[in-house]
Amino acid sequence: MVNDPLDYSGKVTLVTGAAAGMGLATAKAFAEAGAAVVLADYKEEAVKAEAQNLVSAGYKAIAVRCDVSDDAQVAAMVDRTVAEFGRLDAAFNNAGVMARIAPTAESTREEWDRVIGINLRGVWSCMKHELRHMEHQGSGAIVNNASVGALTGNPGIGSYIASKHGVVGLTRTDALEYIQRGVRVNAVNPGLIDTQIARDVVSGDEQAYADIAKSVPIGRAGTPKEIASVVLWLCSSGASYVVGHALTVDGGMTVV
């Protein structure tokens, strides 16, 4: 009998930004694949409700409130994961925010610090603490959520674009640092995915959002579940030779 690489029975997984969107879809997918899942988000009530939904459905899950821009909260999140379940096998560092739209000369230092603090420093902080535990146990896989914005520029959201370029660079560097220690680090570059953050790019203009979705070569926006399936594969033994890669999942957006 061939082992299913997507069977996460007995594994422990951690997902940030898990109260909604890609994070929630990935947490659910991990749980459905047999893993114990820690759902982390700064939206405490929302993430607690989602974790309880999983528990009520018969899965192993807990919720942790965490603002990833706060290193102490990140350390506590990872420590809680290991204390609760004994180990950490896979992590999806997904928490992120969109920049408020403004050209660089009209943007503010506060906005820059907010976006970089969550999107880039938050990923660095999560990896720092996750890697310590994974290195100690000699195994693990991490996927960071970057963006197709890591591959190009986009007027008006410079801090977001810079943060996502940084995530890919950090992913590649940490992949090289830790692959000899048994830990694989990769990233995913989602294109237009049907989430609130995608609508934030067009300031909630549904018609503008629909027009962008139609312009994607595949003819639609992606779904959070489609990103979740990629994350689970990247964290699995089926991707055992994939190291330091930023996998673009964008319906063809960056092909044309």
C-alpha positions in Angstrom: 0.0 0.0 0.0 1.4 3.4 -1.0 1.4 6.0 1.7 -0.6 9.1 1.0 1.7 12.1 1.2 -1.3 14.3 2.0 -2.2 12.3 5.0 -1.3 14.5 8.0 -2.5 12.0 10.7 -0.3 12.5 13.8 1.1 15.8 12.5 0.9 19.2 14.1 0.3 22.3 12.0 0.2 26.0 12.6 -1.6 28.6 10.5 -1.4 32.4 11.0 -4.1 34.7 9.7 -6.5 31.8 10.2 -9.7 33.6 11.0 -10.7 33.9 7.4 -9.6 33.6 3.7 -6.6 31.5 2.7 -5.5 30.9 6.3 -8.9 29.5 7.4 -9.1 27.4 4.2 -5.7 26.0 4.9 -6.4 25.3 8.6 -9.5 23.4 7.6 -7.6 21.4 4.9 -4.9 20.4 7.4 -7.6 19.3 9.9 -9.5 17.3 7.3 -6.2 15.7 6.3 -5.8 14.4 9.9 -3.5 17.1 11.5 -3.9 18.8 14.8 -4.2 22.5 13.9 -3.4 25.7 15.7 -5.3 28.6 14.3 -3.7 32.0 15.1 -5.0 35.4 14.4 -5.2 38.8 16.0 -9.0 38.7 15.7 -9.5 36.6 18.8 -13.2 36.0 18.8 -13.3 35.1 15.1 -10.4 32.7 15.3 -11.8 31.1 18.5 -15.1 30.5 16.7 -13.5 28.9 13.7 -11.4 26.6 15.9 -14.5 25.6 17.8 -16.2 24.8 14.6 -13.4 22.4 13.7 -13.5 20.8 17.2 -17.3 20.4 16.9 -16.8 18.6 13.6 -14.5 16.1 15.3 -11.1 17.6 14.5 -8.2 18.6 16.8 -7.8 22.4 16.9 -7.1 25.2 19.2 -7.1 29.0 18.7 -4.4 31.4 19.7 -4.6 35.2 19.6 -1.5 36.5 18.0 -0.4 39.8 16.4 2.5 38.6 14.3 4.2 42.1 14.4 4.8 41.4 18.1 7.7 39.1 18.6 6.7 38.1 22.1 3.2 37.1 21.0 4.7 35.0 18.2 7.1 33.3 20.6 4.1 32.5 22.9 2.1 31.2 19.9 4.8 28.7 18.9 5.5 27.7 22.5 1.7 27.1 23.1 1.6 24.9 20.0 4.4 22.7 21.2 3.1 22.6 24.7 -0.3 21.6 23.6 0.6 19.0 20.9 4.2 18.1 21.6 5.8 19.1 18.3 5.4 21.3 15.2 5.5 19.6 11.7 4.2 22.3 9.3 3.5 26.0 9.4 1.8 28.3 7.0 2.8 31.9 7.7 -0.1 33.6 6.1 -1.0 36.7 8.1 -0.8 39.8 6.1 -2.4 43.2 5.3 -2.9 45.3 2.2 -1.3 48.8 2.0 -3.6 51.8 1.9 -3.4 53.0 -1.6 -1.1 56.0 -2.1 1.9 56.8 -4.3 5.2 56.7 -2.4 5.6 60.5 -2.0 2.2 60.7 -0.4 2.6 57.6 1.8 3.4 57.8 5.5 6.1 56.2 7.7 3.3 54.8 10.0 1.8 53.0 7.0 5.1 51.7 5.9 5.9 50.4 9.4 2.4 48.8 9.7 2.6 46.8 6.5 6.3 45.8 6.8 5.8 45.0 10.5 3.0 42.5 9.7 3.9 41.2 6.2 7.6 40.9 6.4 8.8 41.2 10.0 5.9 39.1 11.1 7.0 36.3 8.7 10.6 36.6 9.9 9.4 36.4 13.6 7.2 33.4 12.9 10.0 31.6 11.1 12.5 32.4 13.8 10.5 30.7 16.5 9.1 27.9 14.2 12.6 27.0 13.0 14.0 26.7 16.5 11.5 23.9 17.3 11.8 22.2 13.9 15.6 22.2 14.0 15.5 20.7 17.5 13.2 17.8 16.3 15.1 17.5 13.0 12.2 17.9 10.7 9.5 20.3 9.5 8.2 22.3 6.6 7.3 26.0 6.4 5.3 27.8 3.7 5.3 31.6 3.7 2.5 33.5 1.9 4.0 35.9 -0.5 2.2 37.2 -3.6 2.4 37.7 -7.3 3.3 41.2 -6.1 6.7 39.7 -5.3 7.3 39.3 -9.0 6.5 42.8 -10.2 5.6 46.3 -9.2 2.1 47.8 -8.6 1.5 51.6 -8.4 0.1 52.8 -5.1 1.0 49.9 -2.8 4.7 50.2 -2.6 5.0 49.0 1.0 3.0 45.8 0.2 5.0 45.1 -2.9 8.3 45.6 -1.0 7.1 43.4 1.9 6.3 40.5 -0.5 9.6 40.8 -2.4 11.2 40.6 1.1 9.2 37.4 2.0 10.5 35.6 -1.1 14.1 36.7 -0.4 13.8 35.6 3.2 12.2 32.3 2.2 15.1 31.5 -0.1 17.7 32.4 2.5 16.2 30.4 5.3 15.7 27.5 2.9 19.4 27.4 2.4 20.2 27.8 6.1 17.9 25.0 7.3 17.6 22.3 4.6 20.7 20.5 6.0 19.0 20.6 9.4 15.9 18.7 8.1 13.6 21.7 7.5 12.2 22.7 4.2 11.1 26.4 3.6 9.1 27.5 0.6 6.6 30.2 -0.4 3.4 30.5 -2.4 2.6 33.5 -4.6 -1.1 33.8 -4.9 -2.6 35.8 -7.7 -6.1 37.3 -7.4 -7.8 35.2 -4.8 -11.4 35.6 -3.6 -10.7 37.3 -0.2 -11.3 40.6 1.5 -7.7 41.6 0.9 -8.2 41.3 -2.8 -11.1 43.7 -2.6 -9.1 46.1 -0.5 -6.8 46.7 -3.6 -9.8 48.2 -5.4 -11.2 49.9 -2.2 -14.2 47.5 -2.2 -15.4 48.4 -5.7 -17.1 45.2 -6.7 -17.4 46.1 -10.3 -13.6 46.8 -10.5 -13.0 43.6 -8.7 -15.2 41.7 -11.2 -13.4 43.3 -14.1 -10.0 42.3 -12.8 -11.2 38.7 -12.2 -12.4 38.5 -15.8 -9.1 39.7 -17.0 -7.2 36.7 -15.4 -6.4 34.3 -18.2 -8.3 31.5 -16.5 -11.3 33.8 -16.4 -11.9 34.1 -12.7 -10.4 34.7 -9.3 -8.9 31.8 -7.4 -10.4 30.3 -4.3 -8.8 30.1 -0.9 -9.2 26.3 -1.1 -7.0 26.3 -4.2 -4.2 28.0 -2.3 -4.8 25.6 0.7 -4.2 22.6 -1.6 -0.9 24.0 -2.8 0.2 24.7 0.8 -0.6 21.2 1.9 1.4 19.7 -1.0 4.4 22.0 -0.3 4.4 20.8 3.3 4.0 17.2 2.4 6.5 14.4 1.6 5.3 14.7 -1.9 7.3 17.9 -2.2 10.4 16.5 -0.4 12.7 17.9 -3.1 11.2 21.3 -3.3 13.4 23.8 -1.4 13.4 27.6 -1.4 10.8 27.8 -4.2 8.1 30.5 -4.5 5.3 28.7 -6.3 3.1 31.0 -8.3 -0.6 30.2 -8.2 -2.3 32.9 -10.3 -4.5 31.5 -13.0 -2.0 32.7 -15.6 -1.8 36.3 -14.5 2.0 36.5 -14.7 2.3 34.5 -17.9 1.0 37.3 -20.1 
